[in-house]
């Protein structure tokens, strides 16, 4: 499960010291945690509450104590105080499926055009079908802070897996010189594998009902949208529109077909 919150690699280094006591230098710790995040390829009883997040330039700061996002809604009101006082209309939001979602508030470009341009990648370069111009690229990258140090998802399973990974890397070096007990090394390795699998498997689940709704709408379709790539999969999360005897409805509306 991934809520969007992260912790610094330093927090994982400190946790490893508390849990295992291995002395690991800063450079090795950062390198091993970067390897850990690359290998994952992928984020209790809680207080149920509602928070209001101001959005500026297309982004808002998540609460520090966030564990899981259950559902979100857009508030139609002028000020944060109005939202907190129960004023304004709430509109349910869905999980975005389009890859250039973060750009919408920044420009007025047409993101639904057709294109015959192509590209390939090789040896660290992108090769395009056109000679000059620019390329926008939606990518997935390892999370890092402003200094380029790795960030770890703030969920407990991820932090346990990361701390165990550090301990396992250090223990493996010590085991080669018989500096630690064999059974202790095997215990660290087995726990590391268990927490690693737990963290990765949880990240494969829908993160909240908003993402589940978007996933459902993108799959439950009578007519597949074979042109979705032309619009960068924009609005792929919207329910399919159907017409029954001249009446337009979406899949969430019950229609009497008799």
C-alpha positions as CSV (number, residue, x, y, z in Angstrom):
1,X,0.0,0.0,0.0
2,X,1.3,3.4,-0.9
3,X,-0.3,6.6,0.5
4,X,2.2,9.1,-1.1
5,X,4.1,9.8,2.2
6,X,7.8,8.9,2.3
7,X,10.6,8.9,4.9
8,X,14.2,9.8,4.4
9,X,16.9,7.1,4.1
10,X,18.2,8.4,7.4
11,X,15.1,7.2,9.2
12,X,15.7,3.7,7.8
13,X,19.4,3.9,8.9
14,X,18.3,4.8,12.4
15,X,15.8,2.0,12.5
16,X,18.4,-0.5,11.5
17,X,20.7,0.7,14.3
18,X,17.8,0.3,16.8
19,X,16.8,-3.1,15.6
20,X,20.1,-4.7,14.7
21,X,22.9,-2.5,15.8
22,X,25.1,-2.9,12.7
23,X,27.4,0.1,11.9
24,X,26.8,1.0,8.3
25,X,28.5,4.0,6.6
26,X,26.3,6.6,5.0
27,X,27.4,6.0,1.4
28,X,26.8,2.2,1.7
29,X,23.4,2.8,3.3
30,X,22.2,5.1,0.5
31,X,23.5,2.7,-2.2
32,X,21.8,-0.3,-0.7
33,X,18.5,1.5,-0.2
34,X,18.6,2.7,-3.8
35,X,19.1,-1.0,-4.8
36,X,16.2,-2.0,-2.6
37,X,13.8,0.5,-4.2
38,X,14.9,-0.6,-7.7
39,X,14.2,-4.2,-6.9
40,X,10.7,-3.5,-5.6
41,X,9.6,-2.1,-9.0
42,X,6.6,-0.4,-7.6
43,X,3.3,2.2,-1.2
44,X,-4.0,-1.0,13.3
45,X,-6.8,1.0,14.4
46,X,-6.8,4.4,12.9
47,X,-8.6,7.7,13.6
48,X,-11.4,8.2,11.0
49,X,-11.3,11.9,10.1
50,X,-11.8,14.3,7.3
51,X,-9.1,16.8,6.3
52,X,-9.2,19.7,3.8
53,X,-6.1,20.1,1.6
54,X,-5.5,23.4,-0.2
55,X,-4.4,22.9,-3.8
56,X,-1.9,25.3,-5.5
57,X,-0.3,24.8,-8.9
58,X,-2.0,21.4,-9.2
59,X,-0.7,20.0,-5.9
60,X,-1.4,19.9,-2.2
61,X,0.5,18.8,0.9
62,X,-0.6,15.5,2.4
63,X,-1.2,15.2,6.2
64,X,1.9,14.1,8.1
65,X,-0.1,11.4,10.0
66,X,-1.7,9.9,6.8
67,X,-2.0,6.1,6.8
68,X,-4.5,5.5,4.0
69,X,-6.6,7.6,1.6
70,X,-10.2,6.2,1.6
71,X,-11.9,8.6,-0.8
72,X,-11.5,12.2,-2.0
73,X,-13.9,14.9,-3.2
74,X,-13.5,18.3,-4.9
75,X,-14.9,21.1,-2.8
76,X,-16.7,23.9,-4.6
77,X,-16.1,26.8,-2.2
78,X,-14.0,29.9,-2.2
79,X,-12.0,29.5,1.0
80,X,-10.6,26.8,3.2
81,X,-12.6,28.2,6.1
82,X,-15.8,27.6,4.2
83,X,-14.9,24.0,3.6
84,X,-14.0,23.4,7.2
85,X,-17.3,25.0,8.3
86,X,-19.4,22.7,6.1
87,X,-20.1,25.0,3.2
88,X,-19.8,24.3,-0.5
89,X,-20.7,21.3,-2.6
90,X,-18.7,18.1,-2.6
91,X,-18.0,16.3,-6.0
92,X,-16.5,12.8,-5.9
93,X,-13.1,12.4,-7.6
94,X,-11.7,9.4,-9.4
95,X,-8.1,8.1,-9.7
96,X,-6.4,9.5,-12.8
97,X,-5.5,7.1,-15.6
98,X,-3.9,9.5,-18.1
99,X,-0.1,9.7,-18.0
100,X,0.2,13.5,-18.4
101,X,-2.3,14.3,-15.7
102,X,0.1,16.7,-13.8
103,X,0.4,19.0,-16.8
104,X,-3.3,19.9,-17.2
105,X,-3.3,22.9,-14.9
106,X,0.0,24.3,-16.4
107,X,-0.9,24.9,-20.1
108,X,-3.6,24.9,-22.8
109,X,-2.1,22.2,-25.0
110,X,-4.3,19.7,-26.8
111,X,-3.6,16.3,-25.2
112,X,-6.0,14.4,-27.5
113,X,-4.3,14.7,-30.9
114,X,-3.4,11.9,-33.3
115,X,0.2,11.2,-34.1
116,X,2.4,9.0,-36.3
117,X,5.7,10.0,-34.7
118,X,7.7,7.1,-33.3
119,X,10.8,6.5,-31.2
120,X,13.1,3.9,-29.8
121,X,15.7,3.9,-27.0
122,X,19.2,2.4,-26.9
123,X,22.4,3.0,-25.0
124,X,21.0,5.8,-22.9
125,X,19.4,7.8,-25.8
126,X,16.0,8.2,-27.3
127,X,15.8,8.1,-31.1
128,X,12.8,9.9,-32.7
129,X,11.3,9.8,-36.2
130,X,11.7,13.6,-36.4
131,X,15.0,15.5,-36.7
132,X,14.4,18.5,-34.4
133,X,12.0,19.4,-31.6
134,X,11.3,18.3,-28.1
135,X,9.9,15.3,-26.3
136,X,7.7,15.1,-23.2
137,X,8.1,11.8,-21.4
138,X,6.0,10.4,-18.6
139,X,8.2,8.1,-16.6
140,X,8.5,6.2,-13.4
141,X,11.6,6.9,-11.4
142,X,13.1,6.0,-8.0
143,X,11.9,8.5,-5.3
144,X,14.7,10.8,-4.1
145,X,14.9,13.9,-2.0
146,X,16.4,17.3,-3.0
147,X,19.9,15.9,-2.4
148,X,19.3,12.8,-4.6
149,X,19.2,10.5,-1.6
150,X,16.6,7.7,-1.8
151,X,13.2,8.0,-0.1
152,X,11.2,5.1,1.3
153,X,7.4,4.7,1.5
154,X,6.3,5.6,5.0
155,X,4.2,2.4,5.4
156,X,5.4,0.1,8.2
157,X,5.9,-2.9,5.9
158,X,8.1,-0.9,3.6
159,X,10.2,0.5,6.5
160,X,10.6,-3.0,7.9
161,X,11.6,-4.4,4.6
162,X,14.1,-1.6,4.0
163,X,15.7,-1.9,7.5
164,X,16.0,-5.7,7.1
165,X,17.5,-5.2,3.6
166,X,20.3,-3.0,5.2
167,X,20.9,-5.5,7.9
168,X,21.0,-8.4,5.4
169,X,23.5,-6.6,3.2
170,X,25.8,-5.9,6.2
171,X,25.3,-9.4,7.7
172,X,26.2,-11.0,4.4
173,X,29.6,-9.3,4.4
174,X,30.2,-10.3,8.0
175,X,29.1,-13.9,7.4
176,X,31.9,-14.3,4.8
177,X,34.4,-13.9,7.5
178,X,32.4,-15.8,10.1
179,X,32.0,-12.6,12.2
180,X,28.3,-13.4,13.0
181,X,26.3,-16.4,13.9
182,X,25.0,-18.4,10.9
183,X,21.5,-18.8,12.4
184,X,21.3,-15.1,13.0
185,X,22.2,-14.4,9.4
186,X,19.6,-16.9,8.1
187,X,16.9,-15.3,10.4
188,X,17.7,-11.8,9.0
189,X,17.6,-13.1,5.4
190,X,14.3,-14.9,5.9
191,X,12.6,-11.9,7.6
192,X,14.0,-9.6,4.9
193,X,12.3,-11.8,2.2
194,X,9.0,-11.9,4.1
195,X,8.8,-8.2,4.6
196,X,9.9,-7.5,1.0
197,X,7.2,-9.7,-0.4
198,X,4.6,-8.2,2.0
199,X,5.4,-4.6,0.9
200,X,5.5,-5.4,-2.8
201,X,2.2,-7.4,-2.7
202,X,0.4,-4.6,-0.8
203,X,1.5,-2.1,-3.4
204,X,-0.3,-4.1,-6.1
205,X,-3.7,-3.6,-4.5
206,X,-6.0,-0.7,-5.3
207,X,-5.0,2.0,-2.9
208,X,-8.5,3.3,-2.2
209,X,-12.0,3.2,-3.5
210,X,-11.2,6.1,-5.9
211,X,-8.6,3.9,-7.7
212,X,-10.9,0.9,-7.6
213,X,-13.7,2.9,-9.3
214,X,-11.3,4.1,-12.0
215,X,-10.1,0.5,-12.5
216,X,-13.6,-0.8,-12.8
217,X,-14.7,1.9,-15.3
218,X,-11.6,1.2,-17.5
219,X,-12.5,-2.6,-17.6
220,X,-16.3,-2.8,-17.6
221,X,-17.0,-1.6,-21.1
222,X,-19.3,-3.0,-23.9
223,X,-17.2,-1.3,-26.6
224,X,-13.4,-1.2,-25.9
225,X,-11.9,2.2,-26.4
226,X,-9.2,1.3,-29.0
227,X,-8.2,4.9,-29.5
228,X,-7.4,5.6,-25.8
229,X,-3.6,5.9,-26.5
230,X,-4.3,8.9,-28.8
231,X,-5.5,10.9,-25.8
232,X,-2.8,9.5,-23.4
233,X,-5.6,7.5,-21.8
234,X,-7.2,10.7,-20.6
235,X,-10.6,10.1,-19.0
236,X,-10.2,6.4,-19.2
237,X,-11.5,6.3,-15.7
238,X,-15.0,7.7,-16.7
239,X,-17.9,5.2,-17.0
240,X,-19.0,4.1,-20.4
241,X,-21.9,6.1,-21.9
242,X,-24.8,4.0,-23.1
243,X,-28.0,4.9,-25.1
244,X,-31.2,2.9,-24.4
245,X,-34.2,4.0,-26.7
246,X,-32.8,7.5,-27.0
247,X,-31.9,7.8,-23.3
248,X,-28.3,8.4,-22.5
249,X,-27.0,6.9,-19.2
250,X,-23.8,5.7,-17.7
251,X,-23.1,2.3,-16.1
252,X,-23.9,3.6,-12.6
253,X,-27.5,4.4,-13.6
254,X,-30.2,1.7,-13.4
255,X,-32.4,1.6,-16.6
256,X,-35.6,-0.3,-17.0
257,X,-35.1,-2.1,-20.4
258,X,-38.7,-3.6,-20.5
